[in-house]
Amino acid sequence: MRAQMENDLRLESSLWVGNKRYLAVLTGWHLKWTEADKKNRDKKAVSVPVAEVVGVEEGRVEILPHKSVEDTDRDFTVFYVKRSSSRSSSGLLWRLGRTQFTCPSRVLRDQWTRHIRTALKTHSPLRPHRLMVFINPFGGKKKGRQIYHSQVAPLFELAGISSHVIVTERANQARDHLLKKDLTGFDGVVCVGGDGMFSELLHGVIGRTQQEAGLCENDPAVTLQQCPLHIGIIPAGSTDCVCYATVGVIDPVTSALHIVIGDSQPLDVCSVHYGPGQVKYSVSLVGYGFYGDVLAESEKHRWMGPFRYDYSGAVVFLSNRSYRGTVQYLPADPLMSSPRDKTRCLSGCGVCSKSTEKLFTNSSDEGSLYSSYSGPFSNESEDDWVSVDGRFKCVSLTCMSSSCAKSPLGLSPSAHLADGTGDLILVWDTNPLGFLTYLYRHTTSQDQFDLPFVEVHRVKAVRFSLASEGEEAEDNGGLNIGMDGEDGGYNGSTSRAGSKQNLATRPEGQTKTSKDKTLNPFMCGLCCRKAPTASVWNCDGEILPFPKIFCKIHGQLVRLYARGIEDGASLKDCAEERLECNRTCSLPR
Ligand SMILES: Nc1ncnc2c1ncn2[C@@H]1O[C@H](COP(=O)(O)OP(=O)(O)OP(=O)(O)O)[C@@H](O)[C@H]1O
């Protein structure tokens, strides 16, 4: 069948590019052109996978920065994805490559354009035809509208995508629209904004899918239905963490090209159940303690713009708070991967594809991604849970590396986008210098988990509850002003208690009982107020004021128009435009 299609689409002829003659071949999967001059044949060869051809136009056409068309009889212009490295980030920038071909006759020109269009339809079936685009005019530097109209819309038009654009007038408009309005005929939804806008789309798309499937998303025992609508992100926010962690660069043109060619990246989502039967979804951070406090503090200083996060970070750091609570988690299969295995989830990641295989081949098996965990109220035995009691600077759960421009490797550098697990990071109470070291390591390539007061676990679910009032009071009574300690300030009297697994593996001397509690009053006196006993949860930038939560990871619940971070090391071949550059050009789809 594949060979038949190849034959049907195959086209080969001599074409001119500028004043040079080329031998051009379309094989269904690739469009290649090689300089006809024998001497240069190997040097001057370009191979573009059909999956990465953006469009073809009759005549001499230019799209970006401005559209211009010269309607000539024997010319056609091919637009395709071209890569270049980015100095500021880990991924590759995608640009619109463009080559103008001249044919010996109009008939041959029409044959070429027809064949290329047919190849696109046949070999790139996931390309969107109709998109709903939500622009937040107030996100980031307030340039959402300009970014969309000048950099994105021309690419959508070139690719024949019709888009229904909504410029939002209030928060949650995009989410409500997705939950209530008719979405028939749309292949995907796109946000032009930051992580907050992405979160609106995430909630809208997941909620709508569950509504239509008749499922109650507030019930933690329910296995949620995967969402058919793809989500695209055009970064125009302040941090754009989800875009950075899934594409590797913050660049509207790169993201638009991923959308145009219909890239598809599955993404795990964490449902956070809190309060009386409520649910929120997170992909990048569910954080208690430091990250919750920073968010709560930053909300008071919105007028500062993006700088509010740096300011609030400093204020919260100086207040040196920690919170007592109980964390329970359900460990993921340690044979699949580990948060400390120093791997990176790159495009075509083996761990994620193994999980996909598992998901689709034996979803009814006991050990499979979904069935192995179905909630706290069903098959899962309480014995499978690990329980940890103690005083924490922060408790964080993430479904991805959560890398961003400020932290290029992210909160958990080896986390995977689509393996059905999350990484739980516990930072125990420690002295300020120790905690500063932990925070600082996020901005470098040093291992932030290689600190005695930090532990990380790959998990499928997490529960958290506050310490009882009695325990908290006991804490406050046992105030201990120790600042010195091992490893750059780790205070050996930090409290840890109760983890059946962790206690087993922790070296002697670090295991503490609930009597060894510490409160570090460093700078607490700044405000001379009693330290609060509870923090709030930061759920992808939204405050959840309920300390008691239950989180469950849903493997591959949504799909993004992305393909994961491409390895910059493979760029060289492509930049040289050699025929053998298939490795980069034809990444698995
Ligand atoms: N028209 C609007 N007016 C006010 N708020 C809006 C509007 N449209 C969207 N919002 C809300 O603004 C919040 C922030 O938007 P967005 O995420 O786009 O930018 P950001 O906060 O600057 O970026 P980041 O989230 O990456 O830090 C979102 O939570 C969204 O709900």
The ligand as an SDF file (V2000), in Angstrom:
LIG
                    3D

 31 33  0  0  0  0  0  0  0  0999 V2000
   -9.1120   39.9570   28.7090 N   0  0  0  0  0  0  0  0  0  0  0  0
   -8.6230   39.5830   29.8720 C   0  0  0  0  0  0  0  0  0  0  0  0
   -8.6420   40.4170   30.9320 N   0  0  0  0  0  0  0  0  0  0  0  0
   -8.1180   40.0500   32.1080 C   0  0  0  0  0  0  0  0  0  0  0  0
   -7.5590   38.8430   32.3440 N   0  0  0  0  0  0  0  0  0  0  0  0
   -7.5190   37.9730   31.3280 C   0  0  0  0  0  0  0  0  0  0  0  0
   -8.0340   38.2930   30.0530 C   0  0  0  0  0  0  0  0  0  0  0  0
   -7.8450   37.2320   29.2400 N   0  0  0  0  0  0  0  0  0  0  0  0
   -7.2340   36.2870   29.9810 C   0  0  0  0  0  0  0  0  0  0  0  0
   -7.0450   36.7310   31.2360 N   0  0  0  0  0  0  0  0  0  0  0  0
   -6.4030   36.0430   32.3600 C   0  0  0  0  0  0  0  0  0  0  0  0
   -5.0830   36.5710   32.5070 O   0  0  0  0  0  0  0  0  0  0  0  0
   -4.2800   35.6200   33.1840 C   0  0  0  0  0  0  0  0  0  0  0  0
   -2.8230   35.7630   32.7950 C   0  0  0  0  0  0  0  0  0  0  0  0
   -2.6940   35.6500   31.4120 O   0  0  0  0  0  0  0  0  0  0  0  0
   -1.4960   34.9660   30.6390 P   0  0  0  0  0  0  0  0  0  0  0  0
   -1.1890   33.6550   31.2060 O   0  0  0  0  0  0  0  0  0  0  0  0
   -1.8610   35.0370   29.2010 O   0  0  0  0  0  0  0  0  0  0  0  0
   -0.2820   35.9820   30.8450 O   0  0  0  0  0  0  0  0  0  0  0  0
    0.8420   36.0970   31.9640 P   0  0  0  0  0  0  0  0  0  0  0  0
    0.2700   35.9200   33.3080 O   0  0  0  0  0  0  0  0  0  0  0  0
    1.5450   37.3760   31.6880 O   0  0  0  0  0  0  0  0  0  0  0  0
    1.8460   34.9320   31.5860 O   0  0  0  0  0  0  0  0  0  0  0  0
    2.3290   33.6440   32.4260 P   0  0  0  0  0  0  0  0  0  0  0  0
    1.0760   32.9620   32.8730 O   0  0  0  0  0  0  0  0  0  0  0  0
    3.1260   32.8410   31.4400 O   0  0  0  0  0  0  0  0  0  0  0  0
    3.1560   34.1650   33.5460 O   0  0  0  0  0  0  0  0  0  0  0  0
   -4.8410   34.2840   32.8110 C   0  0  0  0  0  0  0  0  0  0  0  0
   -5.0110   33.5210   33.9730 O   0  0  0  0  0  0  0  0  0  0  0  0
   -6.1830   34.5660   32.1410 C   0  0  0  0  0  0  0  0  0  0  0  0
   -7.2270   33.8640   32.7900 O   0  0  0  0  0  0  0  0  0  0  0  0
  1  2  1  0
  2  3  1  0
  2  7  2  0
  3  4  2  0
  4  5  1  0
  5  6  2  0
  6  7  1  0
  6 10  1  0
  7  8  1  0
  8  9  2  0
  9 10  1  0
 10 11  1  0
 11 12  1  0
 11 30  1  0
 12 13  1  0
 13 14  1  0
 13 28  1  0
 14 15  1  0
 15 16  1  0
 16 17  2  0
 16 18  1  0
 16 19  1  0
 19 20  1  0
 20 21  2  0
 20 22  1  0
 20 23  1  0
 23 24  1  0
 24 25  2  0
 24 26  1  0
 24 27  1  0
 28 29  1  0
 28 30  1  0
 30 31  1  0
M  END
$$$$
